[in-house]
Amino acid sequence: MNIIQNILSKTFQIVCMVLVILLITIQYDGYRINKTNFKIEWKKQNVLYSSPYADHIKGYGGPISIAVQLDKEGNLQTIDILEHTETQEIINDVIEQKFLNNWQGLSVEKAASIDIDVISGATITSYAIIETVKETLRNYLNLLGKSGKSQKKKVDRIDLLVFATLISSFLLLGFPRKLSRYRSFVYLLNIIILGFFAVKMFSLSLFLAWIKNGPQLTLLFSLFSIVFIIAIVVNKNIYCSGICPYGCMQSLCGKKISAKIQLNKYSRVFLYIKFFLLLSIFLLLVFGIRFDLNNVEPFSAFFIKRAKLVPCLLFILFILLSFFIKRPWCKICPTGQILQFFTISIKGGRNMKVHKVLLVISLIVIIFMSAKINQFSQSNDTLKMIYQRKSVRNYTEEPVSKKDLLTLVKAGMAAPTAMNKQPWAFIVTSEKEKLMEIAKVLPYGKMLEKASAAITVCGIPKESIQGEANSMWIQDCSAATENILLAAEALGLGAVWVGVYPIDENIKNVRNTLGISSDVVPLAVISIGYPKGTEKPKDKWTPSKVHWQKW
């Protein structure tokens, strides 16, 4: 009876934990736009987007999506980081150190081959950015018919070092008695390579990044998969036992003093502390209380140059305690508690097998539920954006970021287009003087005087289907315009569609103002800014306009 109770209890714990994670996923699930490679007109300059061609290059948490802006001569002008799963502090440090300016003014050919030094303390992230820039430019050169061969499958030295360190740890865990004399050396390797050099370790912030963005096939996720499988099969949490860099550091420090404070009788108390600490963090996230997860664990202190005060204090405090208490942080570690959930402490042959089968079945059901819930959540978000969309003509003075403007254009290019001709171009305007000029030449565009930016959607008839269906460009560009309006709503921006086509006077004036050639037709100008909150969506549902089967 006790074994059955343990089976049900353990399965219930895992189900509850994953359900909480699903709630966090829904809470954090934002508007996502499918990744596509594109070339846009940004003040008449080309922008090259790295995805999907460079998605195989991984940083600490996964791919780092960038946009490379070229000037009129085809040289690199700016590089912007778009989507990523890296620690935000590291990305901020990369930007503050003007790392992205290393390519400024270079030709595409030179930038694709030049060697750039990585940033100390952000080795993995900066290395990934370097390779992403090179891969993006190589693909662009290939499109131009120039030499730009890809090096997609290149294995970097950092991954090789990490891999070798993990192999040594696995060997020590597999043969603890035979290799006991090398234990300190392996622990030191873990601290130096996995900790300070590569910063490859599990943490709550990493798990949350996987939840929000989906796990990437990196060494860390492969390691997590191995740890998970071994926990299910062998009932042992090998990561905390001998891989975690901070755990290894505590073990090495603990060897210096033989007399330790014995806390075995309080083991159950520490178990409850660990569980309720993790539960508290999850509840805060579920209820939308945002905070930096790096501040509740000491692991980010391995990023020496950019570690915050709280993780550094935790790091130092528990290392000092480890001289007197055996692995003190491990007794309350929230990350360790997550990994511990997947270990099984039930004895008995057939009952043990039954428990494993139940556990695997429950996990399969949970994964299926996760996919369905995420699909339902994203579907609801899409409908919500459609129903909440409204024409916004009053804006605050807050500027719209270049990243958001690129996201809007990217959404526009995701629109359906007849025979995939994509007969469109987009002019992004953010200069106040130019916005004022557009407002003066459009009778119904006065709101542009207060807008932060505008996107002019242009059709290119000669790139559309030729013959009788040539005017399909109008539908294509209209679909792109609606996509931009919905994306603006999803980003918390306000936007309004200002018609240009088919009024000849409007077309002429917009062409002159923006320098558009005669073979390109401006269809619409979308005014964009942060709304003051005065406009509300209109209910346009009219059942009488719906006809079933025939008119």
N, C-alpha and C positions, 0 to 999 in steps of 0.2 A: 504493500500500500504506500509506504514511504517513497519507494522508487517511482511509482506512478505520479505521486504528488510532485516529486522533483522534476520529472519529465514535463508535466503541465506547467509548473512554475517557471522553469527555464524557457520553455517555448513562449509562454505568456510575456516574459520579460523582453525577449527579442522582438516579438510582435509589437509590443508597446513602444519600444525604442525606435523601431523603423517607422511606425505610424507617426511618432513625434517628428522624425526627420522629414516625412512626407509633408507634414503641416508646415515645417520650416521652408520646404521646397516651394510650396504654394505661396507662402508669405513673401518669399524673396523672388518669385518668378516674375521677371520683367518682360517687356515687349522685346521679342527677338525677330530679327530680319534675316532671311536666308543669305548665306555668304555667296557672293558672285564676284568674278573678276570684272572690273569695269574701267572705262576711261571717260572722264567727265570734263566739262569746260568750267574751270573755276577762274573767273575773271580772265577768260580766254587762254588758260594754261592747262596742260594735261595733268591728270592725277592718276597714278598707277596704284592699284590695290593689290595687296599681297595674297589674299585668299582667293581661291583655294590652292594655288600653286606652291605656296610655302608653308602649308599647314602641317607638313611632316616635320618641320623644325620646331622643337619643343624647348620652352624655357623651364622655369622651376615648376610651374603648374600646368603648362600646356603651350599651344601656339600663341604667338604675339602678332596680332593683326596690325598692319601699318598701311599708311597711305603716303606715297612718294609723289611730291609735286614738282613738276618740271617747268622751267621758264620758257620763253619764246624760242630761245636758242637750243632747247633740249637738254640743258644742264639742270642738275638737281638744285632746287630752291629750298624746299623744306621737307622734313619727314615728320609725320604725326603718328602717334600710337593710338590705335582705336580699341578694339576688343582684346582683352587679355585676362588671364587668371593668375597673374603674379601678385605678390604682396604690393599693395598700393604705395607703401613707403619707399620701396625699391624703385618703382617706376618714377615716383616724384624725384628721387635722388638722381636717376638717370637724366631726367629733364633739367633739373637744377644745375647739374654739372655740364650742361650743354653738349652731352654726348652725341645727340642727333645732329649737331652742327658739323661733325667731322666730314660729312659728305657734301656740305654746302658748296655750290659753285663748281663741282666736278662734273665732267661729262659722264654720260651713262656708262660708256666703255671703261673709263678709269675707275668709277665708283664700284663697278661690278667686280673689279679685280684687286682693289687696294686693300691692304691689311691694316685693320684698326685694332688698337689695343683695348682689351676688356677693362671694365672698371673693377678695381679691387673692392671686394666685399659684395659685388653684384655680378660675379663672374658668369654664372649660368644665364642670367637674364640678359646681360649685355652681349654675351656670345650669341645667344639666340637672335637678338636684334640684328647683329652684324650679318649672320647667315641668312636671315629673312630678307634684309635689304639686298644682299647679293643675289639670292634666288629670284626675287622679284625683278631685278634688273636683267638677269640672265634670260628670263622668260620674255621680257620685253624685247631684248636684242634678237632672240630667236624669231619673234613675230616680225621683226624688221628684216629678217634674212641675214643678220650678222652673226658673228661668232659669240655665242653666249651659252655654252654647254652647261647643263645642270650637274650638280654634285649632290643629288638628293640623298643617297644612301651613305654618305660619309659618316663614320663613327668618330665622335670627338673624344679627346683624351680624358676629359672629365668623367664621361660615362664609363670609360674603361677602368679608371681608377676606382670609381664607385662600385663597379661590377666585381673587380678583384677583391675589394674590401668586404663586400657582401659574401663572396665565396669563402673567404677566410673565416667569417663569422659563422656561416653554415657548417663548415668543417668542425669548428670548435664546439658548436651546439650538438653536432652529430657524434663526436668522439670526445666527450668532456674529460675523460680520465687520461686517455692517451696523449691528448694535446694540452693538458692542464698547465704545463710549463710555459705555453705560449699565450695564456689567457690575458695577461697584462699587456702584451704586445698587440694582440688583436683589439683589445679595448682601446688602446691608445690610437690605433689606426682608425677605429670608428669615430673617435673624438675629433681627430685631425681631418680625415677625409670626408666622412659623412656630416660632421659637425661644422667646423670652421671653414673648410675649403669649399665643399660642394653645397652645404646646408641642405642635405637630403634627409628629412626626418618627418615622421607623422606629427600632426598637430590638429587642433580643432579648426583653425583657420583653413588648413589644407582640405580637411573633410568638408567644410562648408563650401569651399570653392568647387569641389567635385559635385556637391549637391546642386549648386546654383548653375554650373556650366556644363556638368557632365564630366566624368573622369576621362583623361587623355591616356593613351597607351604610352606611359613613361616608365622609367625604372621604378619610381615610387609606387605607381599603381600596380606594376608587376609584383613588387615586393609585398604590397598589401594583399594581393590575390594569394600569394604563397602563404603569408601569415594566416590568412583566413582559412585556407584549405587545411593547413597543419592544425589549426585550432579545432576544426571540426573532426579531423581524422585522429589526431594524436592527443587531443585535449590539452594542448600546451600553447601558451602565448610566448612564442619564441622572440618576438620583437622586443618586448620589455625585458626578457631574460638576458639577452646578450647582443642586441643590435642598436638600440636607442643610444645616441651619443651622450645624452645627458645622464641616462642611467649608467652607462659605462664610466663616466666621470665620477659619479657618486660612488661606484664600486671601487675605483682606484683610490679615491680619497679615503674611503673607509678602511683600506688596508694599513694606513699609517698608524692607527691606534687600535690595539687589540681589544681593550676594554670598551665595550659598547653599552649604551643604555638599552636595556631589554624592554621591548614594548609588545611582546607576543600576546600578553593577556589583553591588550587593547586592539587586537587585530580586527575584531568585529566592529569596533567603534570606527576604525579607519575605513573599513569597508562601507559603512553607512555614510561617512563624511564624503568619500569619493563618489558614491552614488548620488547623494543629494546635491553635491556641487555640480555634477553633470546635469542633473535634472533641472536645477535652477537656471543654468546657462541655456538649456533648451527652451524652458518656459519663457525666458526673456526674449529669445529669438522668435518664438511662436507668436508672442503678443506684439511683435514689431518694434521692440526696444533695441535700437542699433548701438553697438559698441564694438570696439576693436578686440577681437578674440585673442590677438597676440598679447594682450595685457593680462590675461588670466593664466598664462603659462610662461615658463622661463625660456622656451625654445628659441624665440626670436632674438635672444641675446647673442646667439651665434653669429648674427649679422652685426659684427662688431661696430662698424662705422655708423650704422643707422638704427641701432637698437634703442628703444625708448627706456625711460627711467624705470617704470614698473617691472618689465621683464628682467632688466638688469639686477634690480634689487632682489627679485625672486631667485634669480640665478645664483647670486652670491650667497644669499641667506641659506638656501638649501644645500649648497656645496659645503658651507661651513658646518651645517648640522650633520652632514654625512660623515664627518670625522668622528661623531659621537653616536649617531643613530644610523642603522643600516638602511641605505637608500630611502631617505625620508620623503622626497618628492613622489616617489613611486607609490607610496602609501595613500596618496590623495589625488594622483594624476587623473584628470578627466579623460584624456586621450587613452590612457591605459585601461580605464573603465570600459570604454567602447570596445577595445580589443578583447577585454576579458569576458564580455558578453558572449563571445562566440566559443569560449572554452566550455567543456562539459565536465562536471565533477560528480558523475554518477557511476557507480561500480556495478558490474554484473554483465555477463556475456550477452544473452539474448535481449535483455531489457536495454542494454547499451545500444544494440543495433536498432531496436525499435525507436529509441530516442533520436538517433541520428537520422533515421528515415523521416520521422515527424519533423525534425528540424529542417531538413532539406526541402520537404514538401511545403512547410510554412514559408521558407525563404522564396521558393518559386512563386507561391501565391502572392507574397508581398511585392516581389518584382513586377508581377503582372498587374497588381493593383496600382503600383507606382506609375507604370506606363499609362494605365487608363486614367488615373487621377490627373497626371500631367497633361494628357491629351484633352481631358474635359476642361481643365483649368485654362489651357491655352485657347481652346475653342470659345469658352466663355469670355476671355479677355478680348478676343477678336470681335465678337458680337457687341461687347460692351463699348469698344472703340467706335464701331459703326453707329450705334444708337446715340452715343454721346457727342458725336462730331457736330460742330456748329461753326458758323461763320463768325470769326472774331475780328473786330475792327478797332478795338481799343487795347493798347499795350502799355506795359510798364517800360521804364528806361533800361531794364536789365538786358545786356547783350546776349544774343544766342551764340553758343560756342561753335567753332568751326567743325568740331567733331559731330555735333548734332545736325549741322547743315549737310555734312557728308552723309550722315545716316538717312536724312530725308531724301537726298538724291538717290541713294542706294535703294531705298524703298520704291522710288519712282521707276527705277530700271528693272524692278522685279515684276512690273505689270505685264499682262498678256499683250502680245503683239502679233499681228497677222503674219504667218509664215516666218516668224521670228526675225523679221527684217530690222526691228529696232530703229525706225526712222526718226530718231529724236536726238536732241541735245539740250543741255541745261546750263543756264547762265546764273550763277550764284552772285548776288550783289549784297554787300554789307556796308559799303561806304555811304555815309549820310547824304553827301552831295548828290551822288548818283540816284539814291532813293528819292530824293526831292525832285530830281529831273523827271524820273518816271512818273511820279505823282502828278506833275504838271501837265503831262501829255495824255493822261488817261482820265476821262471824265468821271469815272467811278472808282478811281484809285487814290483818293485823297488820304486814306488811312496809311498809305505808304510813307507819308511824311513822319509818322511816329513809329513806324515799324523798325525792328532791329535788322531785318534782312528781307530779301525777296529772291524767289527762284522763278526765272522765266523759262517756261517749257516751250521748246521750239520743235517744229516739225520739219523734216527734210524730205519733201516729196520725191526727189530723185532717188532716194534710198528706200522708198516704199515699194510696194508691188506696182509694177508698171501695167499700163493699159486701163481697162475699165475700173479696176479696183484700186487705182492709185490713191484715191481719197481715204483709203484705210488708215493713213497716217493720222487723220483726225481722231479716229477711235483709239488708236494706240496711244497718242499723246494725252487724250482725255483720261484713259485708264491710268496712265502714269501720274497725272495731276491728282486724281482721286487717291491714289496710293500715298502720295506725299501728304495730302490733307489728313488721312487716317494716321499716318506715322507721326505727324505733328501732334495730333490729339493724344497719342500714346506716350509721347515724350513730355506731355504737360505744356505744350506750346499752343498758341492760338494762331489760326491761319484763315485766310479767305481767298477764294478763287476770283480773280479779276479778269474778266473776259477781254481778249484782244481780237482774235479771229472770230467772225469773218468780216469785221468792220474795217474797210480799207484805210480810213483815216488813222485808226488806232494802230494797225499793222505798220503803216508808214512811220508814225511817230516813234513807236517802240524800236523799229529798225534803226532809225537815225540816232536815237538816244544811246542804244547799246552797241552800235556798230555792226549790226547783223547784215549779212550779205543778202542779195535779192533772191537767191535760190533757197533760203531758209525762211520759214514762216513762224513768227511768234504766235502760239495758240493762246497762252494765258500767262499772267503774272500772279504768283502766289505771294501774298503779303504775310510775313511771319514775325512773331514776337511773343513775349510772355503776356498772357491775358490779364486784364485788370479784374476779370470775373463778372462782368456785367451781362455777357451774352449767355443764353441758355439754349440747349438743343430743342428743336421744334418736333412735335409729334405729327408726322406726315402720313401715318397709316390710314389708308382709305379703303375699306373692304370692297366698296362698290367698283373700284378700279381693277379688281382681280377677276379674271374670266377663266373658267375651268373648261378644258377640252377644246373649246372654240369660242369665238367672239360672241 
